[in-house]
C-alpha cells in the first residue's frame, strides 16, 4: 500500500547523497577506468591534438584481455565454504543445512552474479551484489533465496560508519534504480505514479543539506523524477530493540521472544503430563502406588510455584541471562516522498554486500579503492602512443620508390608510365639519358628501433604491474618439467591472490546472510531440489511433520545455530587438483592401493559429474575402509570386528581381484557368445543371399532357353513361309504360262 512518508524518504535520500559525497573520488575513478578498459582509451582533447597533426588515434587494448584472464581464473577458483554447527544441531540436519547453503551460494545464477561483481571490482576498484527473496515461480507461494547483481555498483550506497570490509554491519544501505514512468505505472499504479513529481521539495535543515551532494561540487544532483523516469530507492534500515538473552542448561541460548514460546510449549507439556497423571490415578489401587511414586520424581509435577521448562521433551533450566540489543532489518521501497512497499528482511545483516578489491584510508579517514589494473593504465596509454606514432611514420612515408633524372622520363609515354610505377605489371621502361644514368629504386623507410624497443617495454610494464605474465596467458614458457610449470603457476598466482581473496571474502559474507535467511524463509514444510554428493540431484522434504501432533519434525532446518566459514588455503577446485596429484603419486608407487581409495579418486577427477563413476568404484572398496575413512578409527574401535592383518587384507584384495577377473572372464565369454550368434546370423544372411543369386541365375538361364525356343520357332515359321511362297510362285508360273506343244 502506497503511503506518504516524507521524513523516511528524506532520511533515505540524505543517506544516499552522503555516501555519494563521501565516495565521490572512487565513483569518478570507477567510471573513468571502466570507460578506459572497456571503452574508449583516448580523451577528446587528445584526439583533437592528434588529428591536428594528421595522426590517427589507435588503441591496442591489452587490459581487457588481462581482465578476461583474471575473470576466467576467478570462475575456476570456487571458494571453499564450511557450515559449522554450534548448538542444538543434529548431525544429519547439519549436513543438510550445509548442502542447502552451498546449493544456494554456488548455483548458476549466483556464479553469474559473482562474476559481474568481480568484474566491477577488478576494473573499477569495488563492486556490489545483494541477496533478496522472491517466489520460486509465478504460481508458487514458497519464497526462495536468490542473489541480485547490479549493472552499476556506484548506484549502491552504504553507511559511512560501517566497520566490516563488506559493510553489512552498518545502520543502513540500499541501491537506486531508474525506471520509466510507464513501467512504474504498471507496477505501482497510475495514482502512485502521479504522486511522484519532478520537483525535489524533500529538503530538510541546512545541516542535512550540507551532507548531500550540491550542484557545482562535481557530483550529480539527486532527482527523484523527471518527465520520463522515476528513481526508486530500495532502502534497508537496521533497527535495534532491547531484550534479554537466556542460557539454558542444555547449552541453548534464547532471547525473550524465544523464551516466551518455550514457556507456552512447556505449559502445554505440563498440562499433558497432569492429564496423564489423572488418567493413572483412575487405575486400580494395586497399580496406583508405584505410579504415584514415579510421578513424584518427575520434574514439573511438584507443588512449588516454579515451572519446569521442557525443550524437545527434555527438562531444562535457565542458568544465566544478560541484556542484549536485538536487531531487525526493515526494507522500504521509496519514490519521491512515498513508501511503495515495506517488509522485514529475514536476516540480521544488511543484504547489499560491498566487494572491496583493494583499498586504503587516507589521513582524513576516507576510503580509497584501487583497481587491479590501476598501475597498468599508464603503460596501456604509452602503448597506444607508440602504436599511433608508428602508424603515423608509415603513413607519411615516401610513395615514390625510384630516383632518376628528368631525361629518363622525357618522352610523353614514359612520363605517363612513371607517374605511378607501382601500377606497371612486367617491365618498367625508361628513356636513356646522355650521361647514361637510369632510375634507381629506393629502399622503403624503416621504423626507428627506439619505437620497437619502447613498445616491448610498454608491454613488459603491463605484465609486471599486474603480475599476469605471458605464461599465465597461455604462452609457452621455457619450463620443461611439470614441477617447474607448477612452480611458475604458483608464483604467478601470488599477484592475483588479493583480487581473488576480495571476491571470496564477499562470497563468504553472502554465505553468512544466506545462513541467517534459511530458517526464516524456509519456515514451513516444502520440497526442495538439492545437488547431493552421493546421489546427485535429489528432492528432499524439509520441516516434515512426522506425527499427527507435530512434536517430531524431520529435517527441521529452522533449529540450531550455525556459522559459515571461509576455508583457508586453495579453492575447492584447487584442492581437488592437488588431491588428484597426490593420489596419482601414491598409485605410481603402488597401483594396488587403488582398491582403498577408488571412490576418492573418482571424486577428485576434473569432470562435471562423477557421481556414477564414484558409486561404481566404491563397490571395490571394502566397507570397513570407507567407515574408517569417515570416523578416523579402525573398524574394531567402532565396535566392529578386529582389523584384519596385512596378510588378510592382501588375501581379501586378491580374492576381490579374482572375483573381478572372473567377472571379466564371464563378460568376455558373454561377448564371445554374442559374437558367435552374430556370425551365425551373418552366415544365414549370406546363405540367403547366395540362394537369391542362384535363383536369379536360374531365372536368367530359363529366360535364355525360352528366348532360344522362340527364335527357333520363328526361324522355322519363316522357313515354312518361304517354302509356301515358293510353291505358290511355281503354281502361278504354271498357270500363267502355256505348256509347250509336242512337235512329234
Secondary structure as GFF3:
##gff-version 3
##sequence-region A 1 744
A	DSSP	beta_strand	3	4	.	.	.	ID=ss1
A	DSSP	alpha_helix	6	22	.	.	.	ID=ss2
A	DSSP	alpha_helix	24	38	.	.	.	ID=ss3
A	DSSP	alpha_helix	44	52	.	.	.	ID=ss4
A	DSSP	alpha_helix	63	76	.	.	.	ID=ss5
A	DSSP	beta_strand	81	87	.	.	.	ID=ss6
A	DSSP	alpha_helix	91	105	.	.	.	ID=ss7
A	DSSP	alpha_helix	108	124	.	.	.	ID=ss8
A	DSSP	beta_strand	126	135	.	.	.	ID=ss9
A	DSSP	beta_strand	143	149	.	.	.	ID=ss10
A	DSSP	three_ten_helix	153	155	.	.	.	ID=ss11
A	DSSP	beta_strand	156	158	.	.	.	ID=ss12
A	DSSP	beta_strand	172	180	.	.	.	ID=ss13
A	DSSP	alpha_helix	181	188	.	.	.	ID=ss14
A	DSSP	alpha_helix	190	195	.	.	.	ID=ss15
A	DSSP	alpha_helix	206	211	.	.	.	ID=ss16
A	DSSP	beta_strand	229	248	.	.	.	ID=ss17
A	DSSP	beta_strand	253	254	.	.	.	ID=ss18
A	DSSP	alpha_helix	256	281	.	.	.	ID=ss19
A	DSSP	alpha_helix	285	297	.	.	.	ID=ss20
A	DSSP	beta_strand	309	311	.	.	.	ID=ss21
A	DSSP	beta_strand	314	316	.	.	.	ID=ss22
A	DSSP	beta_strand	318	335	.	.	.	ID=ss23
A	DSSP	beta_strand	338	345	.	.	.	ID=ss24
A	DSSP	beta_strand	352	356	.	.	.	ID=ss25
A	DSSP	beta_strand	359	361	.	.	.	ID=ss26
A	DSSP	beta_strand	367	369	.	.	.	ID=ss27
A	DSSP	three_ten_helix	374	376	.	.	.	ID=ss28
A	DSSP	alpha_helix	377	395	.	.	.	ID=ss29
A	DSSP	beta_strand	402	403	.	.	.	ID=ss30
A	DSSP	three_ten_helix	406	409	.	.	.	ID=ss31
A	DSSP	alpha_helix	412	418	.	.	.	ID=ss32
A	DSSP	three_ten_helix	421	423	.	.	.	ID=ss33
A	DSSP	beta_strand	440	441	.	.	.	ID=ss34
A	DSSP	alpha_helix	449	466	.	.	.	ID=ss35
A	DSSP	three_ten_helix	470	473	.	.	.	ID=ss36
A	DSSP	alpha_helix	482	493	.	.	.	ID=ss37
A	DSSP	alpha_helix	497	521	.	.	.	ID=ss38
A	DSSP	beta_strand	526	532	.	.	.	ID=ss39
A	DSSP	beta_strand	536	542	.	.	.	ID=ss40
A	DSSP	beta_strand	544	545	.	.	.	ID=ss41
A	DSSP	beta_strand	553	554	.	.	.	ID=ss42
A	DSSP	beta_strand	561	566	.	.	.	ID=ss43
A	DSSP	alpha_helix	572	589	.	.	.	ID=ss44
A	DSSP	three_ten_helix	591	593	.	.	.	ID=ss45
A	DSSP	alpha_helix	594	603	.	.	.	ID=ss46
A	DSSP	alpha_helix	611	618	.	.	.	ID=ss47
A	DSSP	alpha_helix	623	631	.	.	.	ID=ss48
A	DSSP	three_ten_helix	635	638	.	.	.	ID=ss49
A	DSSP	alpha_helix	646	736	.	.	.	ID=ss50
###
